[in-house]
Amino acid sequence: MTVRPRRAQDLPEYRNAVVLNESLCHAVAQLARITGNRNFQYLDAYRHDLAAAKLWWVGTSACDLLFEAYKTMPPATLTREFLPDEYGMVFFERPFTGLDADVDNTGNANVTLDLMTWGVGTVANMPALSMVSWSHLDEERFIGPDPGNHVEIDALPGVTLPLGRSDWPLGHETDQSLPDVESGAAMASVIEDRRLLAALWQLSSQPSITATEDSPPDRATRRRLERRKFAVPNVRIVNLAARHRAVSEGSGGSQSQREYTRRWMVEGHWRQQACGPQWSQHRPTYIAPHIKGPEDKPLVLRDTVKVWR
């Protein structure tokens, strides 16, 4: 049985337990019964990518930001330079609710995932990033189109189950379609996976937004790993920065010489930041919420009511 990690220090042993869990094949076979076995023939590759992965942990506050920011992220092109690691595993302290690519078979519009893995390889003779979403089964779960056809996974609590694979060819943008994906729901899920990872990588590279550190295992964990002849990897921990860099702009240095009579709140948003040779490339950059306007003017906040229907 694989115990859910409660802190970043638990990830090295958790990863090893998932790779070595003998119940994984049985759980995947059950899941494949209603998904047409799509992608699950690559279970050995999933394990390989997981074993080779650099470990990431996203704290709850950073999850809150990430799960909102990815929705509005502008298109980003996958390049080797864009990737922080060729193989990675990220565990979300707060589970993510995403789109189910197999909704036609499962009857579920959404799935809950606890971690994602990625690895660089070749797909259809093209270099590509393969991404796998995983769900940790703490208790019984049922999947399927109706109660009579639900596949029961309750015999395998503690198994971390791969929900399916999606691909992102190098040189493709986050929202670019794949010719061999015919289902609209499946393509929407692929794009969601790409956006989520791309937003994570970009946010973690901005020290004004997130506090990112590579943390070694504690002494007890290190000793257990060493006794079992396992590697002792660091874990990259991503949390929301304690204090966002405040931005306050006055009118004195403005070329337009516009005079503002108030200060106001600017919501968090993305922009395409010029970079590369002669600023010929663009990279999505997240702008944290901040106050704008002259420091000597009153701050005016407007109430906004958002209605969900």
C-alpha positions as CSV (number, residue, x, y, z in Angstrom):
1,M,0.0,0.0,0.0
2,T,1.3,3.5,-1.0
3,V,0.7,6.1,1.7
4,R,-0.2,9.6,0.4
5,P,2.7,12.1,1.0
6,R,1.9,14.7,3.6
7,R,5.0,16.9,3.0
8,A,7.6,17.4,0.3
9,Q,10.2,15.4,2.3
10,D,8.0,12.3,1.7
11,L,8.2,12.4,-2.1
12,P,11.4,10.3,-2.7
13,E,10.0,7.3,-0.8
14,Y,6.5,7.9,-2.3
15,R,7.9,7.8,-5.8
16,N,9.8,4.6,-5.1
17,A,6.7,3.0,-3.7
18,V,4.6,3.9,-6.8
19,V,7.2,2.5,-9.1
20,L,7.5,-0.8,-7.2
21,N,3.9,-1.3,-6.3
22,E,2.9,-4.8,-7.6
23,S,-0.8,-3.9,-7.5
24,L,-0.4,-1.2,-10.2
25,C,-0.8,-3.6,-13.1
26,H,-4.0,-5.0,-11.6
27,A,-5.4,-1.5,-11.1
28,V,-4.6,-0.4,-14.6
29,A,-6.2,-3.6,-16.0
30,Q,-9.4,-2.7,-14.2
31,L,-9.4,0.8,-15.5
32,A,-8.6,-0.3,-19.0
33,R,-11.8,-2.3,-19.2
34,I,-13.8,0.9,-19.7
35,T,-11.3,3.0,-21.5
36,G,-10.5,0.7,-24.4
37,N,-7.0,0.2,-23.0
38,R,-5.9,3.4,-24.6
39,N,-2.4,4.4,-23.6
40,F,-2.2,1.8,-20.8
41,Q,0.1,-0.5,-22.9
42,Y,2.8,2.0,-22.0
43,L,2.8,1.2,-18.3
44,D,6.6,0.3,-18.3
45,A,7.3,3.6,-19.9
46,Y,5.3,5.4,-17.3
47,R,7.3,3.7,-14.6
48,H,10.6,4.5,-16.4
49,D,9.7,8.2,-16.6
50,L,8.6,8.2,-12.9
51,A,11.8,6.6,-11.8
52,A,13.9,9.1,-13.7
53,A,11.9,12.1,-12.7
54,K,13.1,15.2,-10.9
55,L,10.7,15.7,-8.0
56,W,8.4,18.7,-7.6
57,W,6.0,19.7,-4.7
58,V,3.5,22.5,-5.1
59,G,2.2,23.8,-1.8
60,T,-1.5,24.6,-1.2
61,S,-1.1,28.4,-1.7
62,A,0.8,27.9,-5.0
63,C,-1.9,25.4,-6.1
64,D,-4.5,28.1,-5.6
65,L,-2.6,30.5,-7.9
66,L,-1.7,27.8,-10.5
67,F,-5.2,26.4,-10.8
68,E,-6.5,29.8,-11.7
69,A,-3.5,31.2,-13.7
70,Y,-3.3,28.3,-16.2
71,K,-6.8,29.1,-17.6
72,T,-5.7,32.4,-19.0
73,M,-2.1,31.7,-19.9
74,P,-1.3,32.8,-23.5
75,P,0.0,30.2,-26.0
76,A,3.5,28.9,-25.3
77,T,5.7,26.9,-27.6
78,L,7.4,23.8,-26.3
79,T,11.2,23.9,-26.8
80,R,14.1,22.2,-25.0
81,E,14.9,25.6,-23.3
82,F,11.3,25.9,-22.1
83,L,11.6,22.6,-20.2
84,P,13.0,22.9,-16.6
85,D,13.7,19.1,-16.6
86,E,13.5,16.4,-19.2
87,Y,11.8,14.1,-16.8
88,G,9.7,15.4,-13.9
89,M,7.0,14.5,-11.4
90,V,5.0,17.1,-9.7
91,F,2.7,16.4,-6.7
92,F,-0.1,18.9,-5.9
93,E,-0.7,19.4,-2.2
94,R,-4.3,20.3,-3.1
95,P,-5.6,17.9,-5.8
96,F,-6.5,19.3,-9.2
97,T,-9.9,18.7,-10.8
98,G,-9.6,18.5,-14.6
99,L,-11.3,17.4,-17.7
100,D,-11.8,13.6,-18.4
101,A,-10.5,12.7,-21.8
102,D,-12.5,9.5,-21.7
103,V,-15.8,11.1,-20.7
104,D,-17.6,9.1,-23.5
105,N,-16.6,5.9,-21.9
106,T,-16.6,6.8,-18.2
107,G,-19.5,9.2,-18.1
108,N,-17.5,11.5,-15.8
109,A,-17.0,15.0,-17.0
110,N,-14.1,15.5,-14.6
111,V,-11.3,13.6,-12.9
112,T,-9.2,14.3,-9.8
113,L,-5.5,14.1,-10.1
114,D,-2.8,14.3,-7.5
115,L,0.3,14.3,-9.5
116,M,1.6,14.6,-13.1
117,T,4.7,13.2,-14.7
118,W,6.4,14.1,-17.9
119,G,9.2,12.8,-20.0
120,V,10.9,13.6,-23.4
121,G,10.7,10.9,-26.0
122,T,9.5,10.2,-29.5
123,V,5.9,10.0,-30.5
124,A,4.9,9.3,-34.2
125,N,8.6,9.7,-35.2
126,M,8.6,13.2,-33.7
127,P,10.4,14.4,-30.5
128,A,7.6,15.1,-28.0
129,L,6.8,15.4,-24.3
130,S,4.6,12.7,-22.9
131,M,2.5,13.7,-19.9
132,V,0.7,11.3,-17.6
133,S,-1.9,12.3,-15.0
134,W,-2.1,10.2,-11.8
135,S,-4.7,9.8,-9.1
136,H,-4.0,8.5,-5.6
137,L,-6.7,6.1,-4.4
138,D,-7.1,6.7,-0.7
139,E,-10.5,5.1,-0.6
140,E,-12.9,3.3,-2.9
141,R,-13.7,5.0,-6.2
142,F,-16.1,4.1,-9.0
143,I,-15.8,5.1,-12.6
144,G,-18.1,4.3,-15.5
145,P,-21.1,5.6,-17.4
146,D,-23.8,4.4,-15.0
147,P,-24.1,2.4,-11.7
148,G,-24.6,-0.8,-13.5
149,N,-21.3,-0.5,-15.4
150,H,-19.1,1.2,-12.9
151,V,-15.7,-0.4,-12.5
152,E,-14.9,-0.7,-8.9
153,I,-11.4,0.1,-7.7
154,D,-12.1,-0.3,-4.0
155,A,-10.0,-3.5,-3.7
156,L,-6.9,-1.4,-4.2
157,P,-6.8,1.5,-1.8
158,G,-3.4,3.1,-1.6
159,V,-2.6,2.6,-5.4
160,T,-1.5,5.6,-7.4
161,L,-3.2,5.1,-10.7
162,P,-2.3,6.5,-14.1
163,L,-5.4,8.1,-15.7
164,G,-4.0,8.4,-19.2
165,R,-1.3,9.9,-21.4
166,S,-1.2,13.0,-23.5
167,D,1.5,14.3,-25.8
168,W,3.0,17.7,-26.7
169,P,5.3,17.6,-29.7
170,L,8.4,19.9,-29.6
171,G,7.7,23.1,-31.6
172,H,4.0,22.9,-30.9
173,E,2.0,25.5,-29.0
174,T,0.0,24.7,-25.9
175,D,-3.3,25.0,-27.7
176,Q,-2.3,23.3,-31.0
177,S,-4.4,20.3,-32.0
178,L,-3.1,16.8,-32.8
179,P,-4.3,15.2,-36.0
180,D,-4.8,11.8,-34.4
181,V,-7.0,13.1,-31.6
182,E,-10.6,13.0,-32.9
183,S,-12.6,13.6,-29.7
184,G,-13.2,17.2,-28.7
185,A,-13.2,16.2,-25.0
186,A,-9.8,14.4,-25.4
187,M,-8.2,17.4,-27.1
188,A,-9.5,19.7,-24.5
189,S,-7.9,17.5,-21.8
190,V,-4.6,17.4,-23.7
191,I,-4.6,21.2,-23.9
192,E,-5.4,21.5,-20.2
193,D,-2.5,19.2,-19.3
194,R,-0.1,21.3,-21.4
195,R,-1.3,24.6,-20.0
196,L,-1.1,23.4,-16.4
197,L,2.5,22.3,-16.8
198,A,3.5,25.3,-18.8
199,A,2.0,27.6,-16.2
200,L,3.8,25.7,-13.4
201,W,7.2,26.0,-15.1
202,Q,6.7,29.7,-15.8
203,L,5.4,30.7,-12.3
204,S,8.1,28.7,-10.6
205,S,10.8,30.7,-12.5
206,Q,9.4,34.1,-11.3
207,P,10.8,34.9,-7.8
208,S,8.4,37.8,-7.4
209,I,5.5,35.3,-7.6
210,T,6.7,32.1,-6.1
211,A,9.3,30.9,-3.6
212,T,11.1,27.9,-5.2
213,E,13.8,26.0,-3.5
214,D,15.5,22.6,-3.9
215,S,15.3,20.8,-0.6
216,P,17.2,17.7,0.4
217,P,15.4,14.9,2.3
218,D,15.6,15.1,6.1
219,R,18.1,12.9,8.0
220,A,15.7,10.0,8.7
221,T,14.4,9.8,5.1
222,R,18.0,9.9,3.8
223,R,19.1,7.0,6.0
224,R,16.1,4.9,4.9
225,L,16.8,5.5,1.3
226,E,20.5,4.8,1.7
227,R,19.8,1.5,3.5
228,R,17.6,0.4,0.6
229,K,20.3,1.5,-1.9
230,F,18.0,4.1,-3.4
231,A,19.1,7.5,-4.7
232,V,18.7,10.5,-2.4
233,P,17.2,13.2,-4.6
234,N,16.3,16.8,-3.7
235,V,12.7,17.9,-4.0
236,R,11.9,21.2,-5.7
237,I,9.3,22.9,-3.5
238,V,7.1,25.7,-5.0
239,N,5.1,28.0,-2.7
240,L,3.5,31.3,-3.1
241,A,6.0,34.1,-2.4
242,A,5.5,35.6,1.1
243,R,5.2,39.0,-0.4
244,H,4.6,39.9,-4.1
245,R,6.7,42.6,-5.4
246,A,4.6,45.8,-5.1
247,V,4.4,47.9,-8.2
248,S,3.4,51.5,-7.8
249,E,3.7,53.9,-10.8
250,G,3.4,57.6,-10.6
251,S,2.7,60.0,-13.4
252,G,6.0,62.0,-13.2
253,G,8.0,59.6,-15.5
254,S,5.3,58.8,-17.9
255,Q,5.9,59.8,-21.5
256,S,2.3,60.7,-22.0
257,Q,2.4,62.9,-18.9
258,R,-1.0,61.6,-17.9
259,E,-2.1,62.7,-14.5
260,Y,-3.9,60.1,-12.3
261,T,-6.3,61.2,-9.5
262,R,-6.4,57.8,-7.7
263,R,-4.7,54.5,-7.2
264,W,-6.3,51.2,-8.2
265,M,-5.9,47.5,-8.0
266,V,-4.7,45.6,-11.1
267,E,-5.7,41.9,-11.2
268,G,-3.2,39.2,-11.8
269,H,-2.7,38.5,-15.6
270,W,-0.3,37.1,-18.2
271,R,1.7,39.0,-20.8
272,Q,4.0,37.9,-23.6
273,Q,7.4,39.1,-22.5
274,A,10.0,39.7,-25.2
275,C,13.2,37.7,-24.9
276,G,15.9,36.0,-26.9
277,P,18.1,37.3,-29.6
278,Q,17.1,40.9,-30.4
279,W,13.9,40.4,-28.4
280,S,12.6,38.2,-31.3
281,Q,11.0,35.6,-29.0
282,H,8.2,35.8,-26.4
283,R,7.7,34.0,-23.2
284,P,4.5,34.1,-21.1
285,T,5.1,36.0,-17.8
286,Y,2.6,36.3,-15.0
287,I,2.0,39.7,-13.5
288,A,0.9,39.5,-9.9
289,P,-2.0,41.6,-8.5
290,H,-0.6,45.0,-7.6
291,I,-1.6,48.6,-6.9
292,K,-1.0,51.1,-9.7
293,G,-1.1,54.9,-9.6
294,P,0.6,57.8,-7.7
295,E,1.5,57.0,-4.1
296,D,0.0,60.3,-2.9
297,K,-3.4,59.6,-4.4
298,P,-6.3,57.7,-2.6
299,L,-6.8,54.0,-3.3
300,V,-10.2,53.4,-4.9
301,L,-11.4,49.8,-4.8
302,R,-14.5,48.8,-6.7
303,D,-16.7,46.0,-5.5
304,T,-17.1,43.1,-8.0
305,V,-19.7,40.4,-7.7
306,K,-19.0,37.2,-9.8
307,V,-22.1,35.1,-10.4
308,W,-21.6,31.4,-11.2
309,R,-24.5,29.7,-13.0
